[in-house]
Amino acid sequence: GGEPRQLTYKTDIGPQPPRGGYDYRVLDWTPDGQQVLVRINTVAWDDRAGRPHLVPLDGSLPTPLAIPETGGGSLSPDGRQYVFTPIDREFRTWKRYRGGRAQEIWLFDRDSGISRQLTRNPATDNQPVWVGERIYFTSDRDYQLDLYAMGPDGGEPTQVTDLPDFDVLWPSGGPDAVVFEQAGALWLHQPSSGQTRQVVVQVPSDLPARQVRFAKVAGQIESFDLSPGGERAIFGARGELFSVPAKHGEIRNVSRTPSAREHSVTISPDGQQLAYLSDASGEYELYLRPSDGSGEARQLTRDGDIWRMPPVFSPDGRFLAYSDRKLRLRFVEIATGDTIEVDQTDRGGEITQYHWSADSRYLAYSLTGASGLGEVWLYDRLQGRKQRVSDPNFNAGDPAFDPLGRYLYFGSDRDYNLAFESVEFDYFYQRSRLLFAVALRDEVPSPMAPRSDEIAPPKAGDEDKGKDKAKATPTSSVEWDGLIGRTVKLEVPGGGYGSLLANEQGLFYLAGDGQGPAQLRFYGLESREAKKVADRIGAYALSANGKKLLLQQGQDYYIADAKAETQLGDKLPLDQMELRIDPPTEWAQMFRDGWRILRDWFYDAGMHGNDWEAVYSRYAALLPYVGSRTDLDYLFGEIAGEMNAGHIYVNRGD
């Protein structure tokens, strides 16, 4: 007990990600108890080469051992030798690894400065501790980490433990015992008796990290939409749905489901319903609920078995389009729950861009074609017909319908303006994307038709005005023949463009280099000019009536008029978006979600031979013992390690 004393003062390099371990790691004591053996990272963050140091208790400077790098390690009982692994990989969640960073046990003689290798095995041998005349270490020679022992001269090690299901981790040596962790419990092996037993440790604690708390969630927004008239913004944040007024009224949590995650929210064209994805059933399904938070949610689909992309309402509110990780594009009829498959590709990535026509008959989408380039396609819901509408020789995407049924807009890479790059001494295409419009019928005038100033004819009477108004009603016909031939380039120079949305007056789009926030621009059909709407926009939404915008600028959001040079005004008061958090409930959902994400996004559907349901059940048994988010991260790392693949990283949460 007593007051703790600080022994080291070097500023940490980190915080490092969990896979990097820690800048300071206590390994052992010297036999006289006057110095602590510590692995200290004193090099650049991306190197992480920790070196063993002896840190005196009197506060004097640490002294490094003559070893450039170490993982786990331990001193001999007389302190003259150091057993260690030259490679530090203990925090990497690589189970059953047999590659170039598989660790081996080495012995360093402090008197002679000579090191020699003790183990030579394709498997991992790590975490050595010296107890008496034996060196104990963990090894996965049988494809699960267990405790092994050998003499200081090496030789064939003997297996000490054979515990089921979980790895033996973090052994630590004492005068006549080795203590280690397995399955969340402490175990003790006594060399003198050869017995291994579980140690029951009870530490009374309130476990503050498990207590209910309130948190502001404005910094955790992952999806948003705008009501048809711009009266309210809808946000998905930290697994819940919030309704935020443009000016007056309260902020509402309209979902209140702590045990489930809601995301990818969108609002119906009449503003009465929210559609979103939720894992309340154990898999992500489409749900509907009243937008004001009243009433119960309705589960719309019941066939979820893979990750799904955000739903998109048809303008008549009868259908929801969505795609999934099986590279399918589908839509579901809201009244019946029937699902219709639109398309499925066998190459490239997921179909993530899809947009309904104003009459809800047609669905435009982009997918990867046979050449590997993006293509824009058009699907007729009534006839079940689909056809490519972009030239297959050029990469294309981002389709968006004109709300009056005249045009289909899209972007395509066709401007090959070479730029010279002096570092690599090469040329590249920096601003290749152009914007195009396809007239959906022959009768529709081209948006780039020649214009001539002429004397206007006499104004039409009321009857003719009515006819003009009727012509503005969205049509339900597309003339398939000659679609590609009716494609024209809009008067916009080449650039980096995306996120196309249209209203009656023209086209909104983001312009940027893909390295950060972009500029939102508006191309007017009448003026045939592109003008700035707002700067530093990460994403945006357009109201169903085409008159309002919801703009994301960093972590701030604004509702503004849908026009060029719009005024942002006051930002939405998202600091008032607060959520009651029950950590154990949230952690259980997150664990299932993490397990599901690994299942749905791993390149091998067979999960490298794992029974993935069994993996979930085995590690879910440890959930009741999770006491902090760090504990949960440990479980994430363990299930990721079961996949026996690299570059599956876990980052810290709150």
Residue, then its C-alpha position, 0 to 999 in steps of 0.5 A: g500500500g501507500e502512495p505510488r511513486q512515478l519511476t519513468y517520465k518519458t512521454d508515451i508515443g501513443p495512444q497506440p491501437p490495441r494491436g500495438g500494445y503499450d509503450y510501457r510494459v512491466l515484465d519482471w523484477t531483478p532478484d534483489g528487488q531494486q529494479v523493474l524490468v520494463r519494455i519501453n517503446t522509445v522509437a517512432w509510433d509506426d515502428r513500435a520496437g520496444r526495448p527492455h530496460l532496467v528501471p531503478l526504484d530510486g528514480s534514476l535513469p532506466t538502463p537498456l539491455a543490449i537487445p534492440e527489441t523484445g516482446g515478452g521476457s523474464l530474468s533468470p533467478d540469478g538475474r544474469q540471463y534474460v529469456f525473451t522473444p525478439i518479435d513483439r506480437e502478443f497484442r496481435t490477434w493472429k491465432r494459429y499463425r505460421g508466418g514470418r512473424a511467428q515468435e521464437i524463444w531466445l536466451f540472452d546472456r547479460d555477461s557475455g552479450i551473446s544470444r542464442q535461440l532456444t525454440r525452432n518451430p513454425a508455430t508461435d512460442n511466446q511469453p516466456v517466464w523463468v521459474g526455478e530451473r525451467i522456462y515456461f512459455t505459451s505455444d500454439r503447436d497444437y493450434q491453441l495456446d497452452l503452457y509449455a516448459m523446457g530447460p535453459d538449454g532448450g531441447e524438446p519442450t513438454q506440454v504443461t496444460d491442455l485446457p479446452d476452447f480458449d487460449v492460455l494467455w499472459p503467464s507470469g512467474g513467481p518463486d514456485a508458480v506460474v499464473f496465467e489467464q484462460a477463459g477470463a479466469l486466473w489459473l495457477h500451475q505449481p511446478s513442485s506438485g505439477q498441479t494446475r488449478q483455477v484461482v477464485v478471485q473476488v474483487p468487490s467493485d461497483l464496476p462504474a463502466r457498467q453503470v447506466r449513464f447519459a451521453k451526447v451522441a451528435g458526434q456519432i451520427e451515421s445517417f440522416d434524412l430530411s422531411p418532405g418540407g424541411e420541417r424536421a431532420i432525422f438522424g441515426a446516431r449510436g444505434e438510435l433514431f432522432s427527430v430534430p426540428a428545423k426551428h421549434g419543438e423538441i428533439r425526440n428519440v423515436s426508436r428507444t431500443p437499447s438492445a438493438r442497433e438502428h441505422s440507415v434511416t430515411i423518411s417517407p415522401d409524405g413524412q409519416q413513416l421512417a424506414y431503417l435497418s435494425d438487428a432487433s431480430g438478430e439479423y438486419e431487417l427492414y423496419l417501418r415506424p411512425s416518424d413522430g415516435s408514436g406507435e410500434a415498429r413494423q418488421l417489413t422483411r424476414d429473410g435477413d442473412i447478410w449485410r444490407m445497404p440503406p433503403v430508399f423510398s419510392p416517391d409514391g411511398r409504396f416500395l423500398a429499394y435496397s441492396d446487400r452484400k450478395l451484390r443484389l439490388r431488390f425492392v420490397e412492397i410495403a403493403t405485402g412485404d413481398t420482395i422483388e429482385v431487380d439485379q445481381t452482379d457477379r463482379g466488383g462491389e456492392i450496388t450502392q447507388y439506386h434512385w427511383s423515378a418520380d412516378s415510382r415506375y423506374l429504378a436507376y442504379s449503377l453496377t460494375g460491368a464486364s469490363g470492370l467499369g461502372e455502368v448505369w442501368l434502368y429497370d422498369r418495375l411494371q415490365g421487369r425489363k432492365q437496360r444499360v443506359s450509359d456507354p460501357n466504354f466509360n466508367a459511369g455512376d451516380p444516377a439521379f432522376d429529374p423529378l419531372g420525368r424528363y431526364l436521368y442524370f449521371g456522372s461519367d469519366r470521359d475528360y482525359n485532361l492529363a496532368f504531370e506529377s513531378v515526384e513519380f515523373d508520370y502523367f495522371y488523370q485528375r479531373s476526369r468526371l463529367l456530368f450527363a443527362v439522358a432525355l428519357r423520350d424523343e419528345v423531351p427537349s435536350p437540356m443542351a439544345p441550341r437557343s435563340d432569342e425570339i419574340a414571344p408569342p401571345k400569352a396562352g389562355d387559361e385552357d392552355k395554361g392548364k395544358d401546360k400544367a398537365k405536361a409538367t406531370p411526371t410521365s410513366s414512359v421511357e422510350w428504350d430505343g436510342l436512350i444512349g444516343r439521347t445522352v448529352k454532356l452538361e456545361v460543367p468542366g471535368g472534375g471530381y463529382g458525386s452524390l447527384l440529386a435533382n429538383e425541377q430547376g436543376l442538379f445538385y452535386l458534390a465537387g471535390d478531390g475525394q480527400g476531404p469535405a467538398q463543395l456543394r454545387f447547383y447546375g441550373l437547367e435554365s442558366r446552364e451554369a454551375k454555381k456554389v451552394a455551400d463549402r465544406i460539405g461532407a454529405y447532404a440530403l434534399s427534401a422530397n419537394g426539392k425546396k430544402l437541403l440538409l447539409q453536413q459541415g463537419q459535425d454541424y448540420y444545417i437546414a437551408d433553402a435548396k438554391a445556389e449561394t444559400q444561407l446556412g443560418d443557425k446550425l441544428p442544436l444537436d448538442q441536445m441529442e442525448l441517449r440513455i446508455d445501459p453499457p452491458t445491454e449495448w455491449a451485447q448488441m455490439f458483440r453480436d454486431g461485430w461478429r456479424i460484420l466479420r461474417d458478412w464482410f470477410y472475403d471467404a464465405g466459409m470463414h476459413g473453415n470456422d463454424w461461425e455460430a460456434v465461435y459466437s456461442r463460445y465467446a458470448a459466454l464471456l459477455p457477463y464478465v465484461g466490465s469495460r469497453t476494453d474488455l469488449d475490445y478483447l473479445f472482438g480481438e479474440i473472435a477476429g483472431e479465429m479467422n486466422a487472417g491479418h489486417i482485421y483490426v480492433n480500434r478502441g471505443d468509449 
